[in-house]
Amino acid sequence: MTKELNIGIVGLGTVGSGVIKSIEKNRDYFKNNYDVVFNILGISANSKSKERSFNASNYKWFDNPLDIIDEKNIDTVIELIGGEDGLAYDLAINSLKNDKSFITANKALISKHGEELSILTEKHKNFFGFEASVAGGIPIIKTLKESIILNEIREIYAILNGTSNYILSSMSKLKISFDDALKNAKDKGYAESDPTLDINGEDSAHKLSILNSIIFSEIPSFNSIHIRGIENIELVDHNHSSEFGYNIRLIALSVITDNGVYKEVTPMLVDKDSSLGRVDEANNIIKIIGQESGDVVLEGQGAGEGPTASSVISDLIDCAIGSKLHLFSKSHSELSNNIDKISSGERPYYLRVFLKDQKGSMSSLTKFLSDSNISLDKIIQKDENSNNENKFKPVIMITYPVKKDEIDSLIDILSNSDIVSSEPLHMPILVKG
Ligand SMILES: NC(=O)c1ccc[n+]([C@@H]2O[C@H](COP(=O)([O-])OP(=O)(O)OC[C@H]3O[C@@H](n4cnc5c(N)ncnc54)[C@H](OP(=O)(O)O)[C@@H]3O)[C@@H](O)[C@H]2O)c1
């Protein structure tokens, strides 16, 4: 028997418009392949009069988005506004309490309120879809929940933010500054007017916390992730990383250690020829290392109207055909509250300082390194790109594997000394890319 889903959509921007156009365009496909019909019974956004890329007058408009939940005939609410609290949160909570199915692309909402959403979804037996919240068009949530979850996953390495990947890859390819790369990203529509959460690593951490909740059966915990962004990376860092055979990428990683799961979002040096090192432009990649499956790599467009809308549609189909999976991998009572910050093991680091061009600076630097128990595998000092009217010259070092605490304490010492200009930059090197 044909299954009909009566939908209300709040948020008609990039993703919301894409979802409506896809539903309009693929009506026959959904009917013929899934025996499903999607009826859009209500739409809402900020401005009724705004020009849209679909004909909004074909649909019933709700001035107050929350009224969509009270519409008896609507059984599925799709939230495509964004934001961890406010309207998005109210829509989610009230939809679930009113026994509506709920679909969203909002990673911040799930990362912050995952526990409450999981409890409510179980209590009210709702469908809750969030495929589009991580890596846009890459079907990672479904793949993890349905196909890979029986494997014991020990490690995950991912590029989850298209804006920062665009900036990093274009800096090294075009030999341009961070600011110029950011401007290009904005001009091409890859960066929003305020790209703070993309650049400072928080967007990637929201997404990583969602993946962790499925892979490691835990309540999403943004606060247990060590986060560093890409703001301090300069062209000189790309040039030297490249000479050593690496690209710089913003990596989100979770690794099982003897003490628990270590989680981090940080710029890293990754082998140029590795799967992660090759990812260019605004693309995303997720590499999962499973006990049984070995390496599984999913790569594709992490954002944009088409890819993201297709993930929302995939949730709609699952909702229509009656998928009964938990919100995360297990029921709420089986999820752990893994919020401890566990330290990483030893890793080699890239370290760049702008060193004062005066007698004795290099020997002071060497002493700081040996006092911190850090030995060097490689060191380069060049005259290029010196800053501050040639009073400081870049010194690039690759360390032997060291603990994160050791490198952090060296950075503190260097930052407080007068032999270097601005704060030194350090990035771990990913040995398995
Ligand atoms: N864009 C992507 O590629 C992408 C990828 C993955 C996930 N996402 C997620 O998808 C969600 C939507 O992103 P988007 O890029 O489509 O955003 P967007 O283009 O900025 O659209 C946001 C929509 O929300 C509406 N809105 C904002 N505040 C509202 C309010 N207080 N009341 C009613 N409506 C309100 C806006 O109304 P008006 O149109 O009237 O201004 C607009 O239609 C976000 O959670 C985002 O993180 C986006």
The ligand as a Gaussian input file, in Angstrom:
#p B3LYP/6-31G(d) Opt

LIG

0 1
 N       24.231000      24.756000       3.559000
 C       24.793000      23.561000       3.629000
 O       25.500000      23.139000       2.715000
 C       24.570000      22.683000       4.821000
 C       25.213000      21.420000       4.886000
 C       24.969000      20.574000       5.969000
 C       24.132000      20.999000       6.980000
 N       23.553000      22.251000       6.909000
 C       22.668000      22.637000       8.001000
 O       21.362000      22.849000       7.469000
 C       20.700000      23.848000       8.226000
 C       20.228000      24.942000       7.272000
 O       21.351000      25.472000       6.587000
 P       21.186000      26.423000       5.309000
 O       22.544000      26.523000       4.716000
 O       20.063000      25.986000       4.457000
 O       20.837000      27.811000       6.010000
 P       20.307000      29.137000       5.316000
 O       20.478000      29.100000       3.843000
 O       20.880000      30.272000       6.078000
 O       18.725000      29.073000       5.609000
 C       18.211000      29.209000       6.897000
 C       16.703000      29.267000       6.806000
 O       16.174000      29.385000       8.133000
 C       15.233000      30.443000       8.172000
 N       15.257000      31.026000       9.495000
 C       16.324000      31.517000      10.167000
 N       15.940000      31.968000      11.377000
 C       14.609000      31.751000      11.445000
 C       13.622000      32.032000      12.423000
 N       13.927000      32.596000      13.602000
 N       12.331000      31.703000      12.163000
 C       12.013000      31.112000      10.977000
 N       12.898000      30.819000      10.022000
 C       14.176000      31.151000      10.255000
 C       15.675000      31.433000       7.099000
 O       14.563000      32.202000       6.703000
 P       14.608000      33.251000       5.455000
 O       14.907000      32.423000       4.244000
 O       13.251000      33.824000       5.408000
 O       15.682000      34.214000       5.794000
 C       16.177000      30.469000       6.017000
 O       15.111000      30.065000       5.195000
 C       21.698000      24.314000       9.283000
 O       21.505000      23.563000      10.469000
 C       23.052000      23.933000       8.669000
 O       24.051000      23.739000       9.632000
 C       23.750000      23.065000       5.865000

